[in-house]
Amino acid sequence: MEAEAVAVAATAAAAAAAAAAEAVVAADDCDSGPGQELLVAWNTVSTGLVPPAALGLASSRTSGAVPPKEEELRAAVEVLRGHGLHSILEEWFVEVLQNDLQGNIAPEFWNAIAQRENSVDEPQCLLLLLDAFGLLESRLDPYLHSLELLEKWTRLGLLMGTGAQGLREKVHTMLRGVLFFSTPKAFQEMVQRLYGRFLRVYMQSKRKGEGGTDPELEGELDSRYARRRYYRLLQSPLCAGCGSDKQQCWCRQALEQFHQLSQVLHRLSLLERVSAEAVTTTLHQVTRERMEDRCRGEYERSFLREFHKWIERVVGWLGKVFLQDNTTRPSSPEAGNTLRRWRCHVQRFFYRIYASLRIEELFSIIRDFPDSRPAIEDLKYCLERTDLRQQLLVSLKVALETRLLHPGVNTCDIITLYISAIKALRVLDPSMVILEVACEPIRRYLRTREDTVRQIVAGLTGDSDGTGDLAVELSKTDPANLETGQDSEDDSGEPEDWVPDPVDADPGKSSSKRRSSDIISLLVSIYGSKDLFINEYRSLLADRLLHQFSFSPEREIRNVELLKLRFGEAPMHFCEVMLKDMADSRRINANIREEDEKRPVEEQPPFGVYAVILSSEFWPPFKDEKLEVPEDIRAALDVYCKKYEKLKAMRTLSWKHTLGLVTMDVELADRTLSVAVTPVQAVVLLYFQDQVSPASLWLCTQPAGPWRS
């Protein structure tokens, strides 16, 4: 549209100038004089600058007339300048060129292109393009030669137009606008297919070294892609470059013909106009195909270095397209600038496509971390050079909500993947903003699960198989103190090392606290309070101490000490008292048993009672359940209570009959079973002992207790 507007304006100006010249000639009645001199000068300039056919004078060529020389043309321009008509010469030239383009040159060019049929193969298509653009060049060559003369005269001050550079830009803009204002779809498809073939031919020629080896595959035959491609090339009867039978390969011919085509397009200043869309589409398609083939599903190695080498080879092909054989020494400043623009475009496109691919796979990459660390580092590098951060946040949120946060997934698995996300996203974004924003659905969903806190606490104490990383995190020697919310290290740092948070960071949250947060502090912050976790740990510890009689006191003491580093001394005091109660109970039971063994046999109790003596104020509250125990059991408990009161003056025991463990021998008709049951189950069995039935049940309690307070 720009070219059309320029041409319309030039047409109007030229028409007005031509009318003025005719008026000057008509005003002079003599056969000689200024008017006749002006007419001769105008005819000399007009027939010397444009083809006679454009002026309707094609028949004059048959008379053997010789085109005026440059000196004659310059003299004629001096005459026009003397009459003040030199200012309209450029507009007249542009108008004649536009009319010739629209009426003759463009239709002739597109008629040559229209000869292409669907059955024409690629070699014929390439020759057709060469012929069509060669024809176009021959038709435009007189105008291009005249354009150089006009630029020269403008620089010498003989003309007063738009200026040398402005005139050239106006002419080439009109050429592009008139010739390619509406490009047929078939032409675009043909050019795109041929440039795609040119890229494959060029890359194949670069892959083949002097010895016929492929430098891209050297040292990479252990990779999945390299092995597959290597054997495919060996077994295929077709040339990987031109796609023809290897006996009829036309790769060398294709390279030569494309070079010729590029030279023609460059001389006509149509190189980028004709090839830009085809080159862009080809590069995008080849980059996507290569990335899908090589990178999808491969997280354990980095691909950036490999693709950077591949991009340099692509830039070498672009140098061939834009007539710059040596990428380090451009043939012209314009070609160098063009190649730099295309290099930047290819790199940006690669970063965007590679980052988009990894964003699609980010859920799987996080799941496989730390094995997938190379993929995370590649993604980080690409994100720093693209604007896909928001796309990552949206995609990761959707993936988490659809693949993880639903009732079919165990809480333990959700916590495990959240821990992996913390580790992976910390590498991807040290500011932790991506983690904070993208993983908010996980935190919100975990708050709705009733067993979340118990699973986290179980992971911290090593009681859960799925969250073992929490136990490792707890045992770190330099943990974050959750009481103050700050890292133990000095985070003041050097001023020059300060890095601002991304624009999507929450300004209401401390940057240093976000960056220093570790796995445990992030899990605790799901509920916003450490008291909930401490109370849950107390309940879990109490359950383990009262029901798992094979617990390791050393392990529990170690866990409490580590938790004290995280939560502080005061919140863990209750847990310390609970462990002390267990140690005191073992010592008291040992003392009572030692005294019983010193007594005569007839004074010893019929079965052993071992009690766990709890400090009721420091243990979690127990359910108030009542159980009527048999009389002999009650008597044994009363005896134990008196022995305890003797050891601990002014203190007594309040029995919790529903807690504890009873070891019993159950004698059946054909066998005897040794079982460990709860007090409730033991009482039920003992009541059977008092029943009279044909098949009697004999129960014998063994001194393995205990009945616990």
Disulfide bonds with the S-S distance in Angstrom:
none
